[in-house]
Amino acid sequence: MNLTDYPAEAMKTAASITGGNGVSADLIHALQGLCAESAKLLDAKTGAEMLEELGDLLWYCALIDKDTRGELFTRYLAGERDDDSVTPYDIVVAALRLQGVVKATYADGRPEPMMRPGIWHEAHKILSAIDAIAERLGLSLGDVVELNLYKLTLRHPARFGLPADLPRSRAAERALFQARESALPVIREATAWWLCRENEVDAVRDWLGSDAWTARLPLNDERQPDYWLVYTLPYPAPEAAA
């Protein structure tokens, strides 16, 4: 057969019920995100880049949790972690298997309730792999969650009740992950904080107040300009902050 004749012949068997079948747009979004972020994880060159992608993967797991009401994170904490020898490739495999589970309903019309156990099973594998990889990078799963939420705050301040016009950039998000060891302890204690370039410090201090403290983040990356952490602390301010 001529190869150009193949599509027309093969598509005689295309499903006539593809689309919907109890699969929401949020779930499709989550599947696309998991595949895209797991591919980025494979391309990550540094621990900071890996941690950022792990956090993004967790966001899509949270979207699955929201859509399926499966309490994925509660289930995971109540269960056991899978094999600690997992690698980023295991996350890719679980994401692809998850696609197959949902495809059986979305394209083939398999009853929607039947896909949920498969979704939760593969999502558990992804959470477990994220947990194990984060531990090898010296952080807990909770640390990855925190870093991801701080990144989301930097990207979408208005959604966290902050002024929408705060200076922000993709580089500031990278700085957060690169300087996580020095930034995380301060942010955890701060009543308010922001990351910015040195020429933006005064504007951020106007928002936080004149009593705000500043700390230069040690990035050790000549390709990226310095970033500053501007923050306020509960009164009385700890002596160490001075």
RODO-2510 file (C-alpha; in nm, 4 decimals, decimal comma):
residues 242
     n   res          X          Y          Z
     1     m     0,0000     0,0000     0,0000
     2     n     0,1174     0,3525    -0,0723
     3     l     0,1979     0,5282     0,2560
     4     t    -0,0103     0,8301     0,1586
     5     d    -0,3177     0,6065     0,1378
     6     y    -0,2739     0,4830     0,4928
     7     p    -0,4362     0,7705     0,6906
     8     a    -0,7682     0,7495     0,5072
     9     e    -0,7873     0,3725     0,5483
    10     a    -0,6761     0,3723     0,9118
    11     m    -0,9171     0,6470     1,0122
    12     k    -1,2106     0,4295     0,9129
    13     t    -1,1683     0,2899     1,2660
    14     a    -1,1444     0,6276     1,4453
    15     a    -1,3644     0,6440     1,7545
    16     s    -1,6954     0,8163     1,6973
    17     i    -1,7462     0,9091     2,0625
    18     t    -1,4170     1,0862     2,1334
    19     g    -1,4432     1,3857     2,3651
    20     g    -1,6013     1,4433     2,7018
    21     n    -1,7352     1,1152     2,8397
    22     g    -1,6888     1,2533     3,1912
    23     v    -1,3354     1,3837     3,1331
    24     s    -1,3122     1,7531     3,2218
    25     a    -1,0987     2,0233     3,0650
    26     d    -0,9097     2,0497     3,3965
    27     l    -0,8133     1,6831     3,3808
    28     i    -0,6924     1,7154     3,0206
    29     h    -0,4958     2,0245     3,1272
    30     a    -0,3380     1,8292     3,4134
    31     l    -0,2346     1,5434     3,1846
    32     q    -0,0796     1,7810     2,9340
    33     g     0,1035     1,9605     3,2136
    34     l     0,2407     1,6432     3,3697
    35     c     0,3816     1,5277     3,0367
    36     a     0,5300     1,8682     2,9572
    37     e     0,6855     1,9179     3,3017
    38     s     0,8230     1,5632     3,3212
    39     a     0,9979     1,6260     2,9888
    40     k     1,1441     1,9479     3,1300
    41     l     1,2615     1,7534     3,4343
    42     l     1,4617     1,5255     3,2063
    43     d     1,6287     1,8331     3,0557
    44     a     1,7092     1,9962     3,3924
    45     k     2,0819     2,0585     3,4358
    46     t     2,1000     2,1717     3,7995
    47     g     1,9406     2,0854     4,1314
    48     a     1,7613     2,4220     4,1292
    49     e     1,6084     2,3486     3,7884
    50     m     1,5012     2,0020     3,9028
    51     l     1,3342     2,1392     4,2153
    52     e     1,1433     2,3945     4,0116
    53     e     1,0105     2,1270     3,7751
    54     l     0,9206     1,8990     4,0679
    55     g     0,7120     2,1820     4,2105
    56     d     0,5381     2,2356     3,8774
    57     l     0,4569     1,8636     3,8643
    58     l     0,3029     1,8915     4,2106
    59     w     0,0811     2,1751     4,0831
    60     y    -0,0646     1,9485     3,8165
    61     c    -0,1129     1,6727     4,0743
    62     a    -0,3091     1,9288     4,2782
    63     l    -0,5223     2,0020     3,9713
    64     i    -0,5966     1,6291     3,9394
    65     d    -0,6820     1,6232     4,3095
    66     k    -0,9228     1,9150     4,2624
    67     d    -1,0874     1,7569     3,9601
    68     t    -1,1254     1,4018     4,0919
    69     r    -1,1766     1,4901     4,4594
    70     g    -0,9474     1,2018     4,5317
    71     e    -0,7579     1,3530     4,8270
    72     l    -0,4341     1,2485     4,6547
    73     f    -0,2059     1,4249     4,8993
    74     t    -0,3927     1,2936     5,2034
    75     r    -0,3820     0,9418     5,0580
    76     y    -0,0111     0,9746     4,9877
    77     l     0,0747     1,0925     5,3390
    78     a    -0,1276     0,8051     5,4839
    79     g     0,0436     0,5452     5,2650
    80     e     0,3969     0,4398     5,1858
    81     r     0,6504     0,5788     4,9428
    82     d     0,7393     0,3581     4,6490
    83     d     1,0904     0,2426     4,5574
    84     d     1,3428     0,5130     4,6480
    85     s     1,5563     0,4275     4,3437
    86     v     1,3131     0,6050     4,1112
    87     t     1,4428     0,8536     3,8543
    88     p     1,2834     1,1322     3,6481
    89     y     1,2165     0,8682     3,3804
    90     d     0,9762     0,6976     3,6195
    91     i     0,7734     1,0189     3,6361
    92     v     0,7593     1,0300     3,2556
    93     v     0,6378     0,6697     3,2466
    94     a     0,3699     0,7344     3,5108
    95     a     0,2516     1,0459     3,3240
    96     l     0,2221     0,8483     3,0007
    97     r     0,0357     0,5664     3,1726
    98     l    -0,1955     0,8243     3,3231
    99     q    -0,2695     0,9466     2,9713
   100     g    -0,3655     0,5920     2,8772
   101     v    -0,5989     0,5568     3,1747
   102     v    -0,7871     0,8739     3,0834
   103     k    -0,7822     0,7969     2,7096
   104     a    -0,9875     0,4820     2,7746
   105     t    -1,2715     0,7067     2,8941
   106     y    -1,2152     1,0204     2,6862
   107     a    -1,1778     0,8452     2,3488
   108     d    -1,3263     0,4994     2,3964
   109     g    -1,6161     0,5709     2,6309
   110     r    -1,5101     0,3482     2,9187
   111     p    -1,7303     0,4364     3,2212
   112     e    -1,5865     0,7413     3,3964
   113     p    -1,5838     0,5923     3,7502
   114     m    -1,3566     0,3122     3,6269
   115     m    -1,0748     0,5522     3,5403
   116     r    -1,0398     0,7079     3,8824
   117     p    -0,8537     0,4251     4,0630
   118     g    -0,6029     0,4198     3,7759
   119     i    -0,5582     0,7961     3,7979
   120     w    -0,4946     0,7812     4,1716
   121     h    -0,2529     0,4896     4,1309
   122     e    -0,0340     0,6683     3,8756
   123     a    -0,0598     1,0010     4,0583
   124     h     0,0639     0,8253     4,3736
   125     k     0,3655     0,7018     4,1769
   126     i     0,4384     1,0568     4,0610
   127     l     0,4104     1,1967     4,4146
   128     s     0,6325     0,9201     4,5470
   129     a     0,8970     0,9831     4,2818
   130     i     0,8909     1,3588     4,3493
   131     d     0,9360     1,2863     4,7199
   132     a     1,2312     1,0528     4,6616
   133     i     1,4076     1,2806     4,4122
   134     a     1,3626     1,5843     4,6373
   135     e     1,5158     1,3922     4,9262
   136     r     1,8206     1,3127     4,7155
   137     l     1,8493     1,6866     4,6487
   138     g     1,8475     1,7533     5,0233
   139     l     1,4894     1,8766     5,0624
   140     s     1,1612     1,7339     5,1851
   141     l     0,8393     1,7133     4,9885
   142     g     0,7119     1,9951     5,2097
   143     d     1,0075     2,2118     5,1033
   144     v     0,9207     2,1547     4,7369
   145     v     0,5602     2,2533     4,8097
   146     e     0,6764     2,5719     4,9815
   147     l     0,9115     2,6690     4,7005
   148     n     0,6389     2,6148     4,4428
   149     l     0,3932     2,8331     4,6360
   150     y     0,6555     3,1068     4,6715
   151     k     0,7222     3,0863     4,2973
   152     l     0,3476     3,1162     4,2296
   153     t     0,3359     3,4179     4,4614
   154     l     0,6130     3,5856     4,2614
   155     r     0,4337     3,5120     3,9344
   156     h     0,0749     3,5895     4,0430
   157     p     0,0929     3,8315     4,3400
   158     a    -0,2664     3,9525     4,3029
   159     r    -0,3977     3,5987     4,3546
   160     f    -0,2268     3,5933     4,6934
   161     g    -0,3645     3,9291     4,8019
   162     l    -0,0549     4,1322     4,7051
   163     p    -0,0283     4,4381     4,4800
   164     a    -0,0370     4,3330     4,1154
   165     d     0,2239     4,5933     4,0197
   166     l     0,5058     4,4503     4,2318
   167     p     0,8209     4,4082     4,0189
   168     r     0,8462     4,0507     3,9009
   169     s     1,0218     3,8424     3,6390
   170     r     1,1079     3,4878     3,5464
   171     a     1,4632     3,5595     3,6633
   172     a     1,3360     3,6338     4,0142
   173     e     1,1739     3,2901     4,0237
   174     r     1,5033     3,1276     3,9217
   175     a     1,6826     3,3261     4,1909
   176     l     1,4458     3,1841     4,4529
   177     f     1,5474     2,8281     4,3659
   178     q     1,9161     2,9058     4,3247
   179     a     1,9372     3,0783     4,6642
   180     r     1,6867     2,8559     4,8418
   181     e     1,9184     2,7665     5,1314
   182     s     1,9490     3,1294     5,2392
   183     a     1,6065     3,2501     5,1248
   184     l     1,3766     2,9851     5,2722
   185     p     1,4613     3,0405     5,6428
   186     v     1,4045     3,4160     5,6078
   187     i     1,0810     3,3874     5,4083
   188     r     0,9404     3,1415     5,6623
   189     e     0,9899     3,3940     5,9428
   190     a     0,8900     3,7028     5,7463
   191     t     0,5554     3,8747     5,7802
   192     a     0,5969     4,0003     5,4208
   193     w     0,8673     3,9573     5,1556
   194     w     0,9576     4,0046     4,7905
   195     l     1,2449     3,9307     4,5514
   196     c     1,3673     4,2075     4,3255
   197     r     1,6647     4,3611     4,1472
   198     e     1,8814     4,6073     4,3381
   199     n     1,7357     4,9029     4,1489
   200     e     1,3856     4,7966     4,2605
   201     v     1,4625     4,7668     4,6335
   202     d     1,3430     5,1185     4,7228
   203     a     1,0106     5,0682     4,5466
   204     v     0,9530     4,7380     4,7264
   205     r     1,0481     4,8942     5,0609
   206     d     0,7868     5,1625     4,9986
   207     w     0,5310     4,8830     4,9815
   208     l     0,6675     4,6883     5,2803
   209     g     0,7564     4,9909     5,4921
   210     s     1,0757     5,1778     5,5702
   211     d     1,1652     4,9285     5,8440
   212     a     1,2014     4,6459     5,5899
   213     w     1,5239     4,4480     5,5911
   214     t     1,7190     4,3576     5,2790
   215     a     1,9515     4,0683     5,1992
   216     r     2,1475     4,0037     4,8823
   217     l     2,0894     3,6513     4,7536
   218     p     2,4057     3,4491     4,6824
   219     l     2,3367     3,3131     4,3344
   220     n     2,6894     3,2119     4,2297
   221     d     2,5807     3,2519     3,8699
   222     e     2,7630     3,5090     3,6589
   223     r     2,4966     3,4804     3,3893
   224     q     2,2268     3,6176     3,6190
   225     p     2,2235     3,9572     3,7919
   226     d     2,2017     3,9775     4,1690
   227     y     1,8636     3,9638     4,3367
   228     w     1,7640     4,1000     4,6730
   229     l     1,5246     3,9633     4,9311
   230     v     1,3284     4,2460     5,0940
   231     y     1,1317     4,1427     5,4030
   232     t     0,9742     4,2460     5,7300
   233     l     0,9900     4,0497     6,0535
   234     p     0,7626     4,0312     6,3568
   235     y     0,8522     4,2775     6,6320
   236     p     1,0836     4,2735     6,8082
   237     a     1,3101     4,1796     6,5153
   238     p     1,5546     3,8976     6,5966
   239     e     1,9086     4,0196     6,6598
   240     a     2,0369     3,7864     6,3882
   241     a     1,8387     3,9799     6,1300
   242     a     2,0326     4,2982     6,2024
***
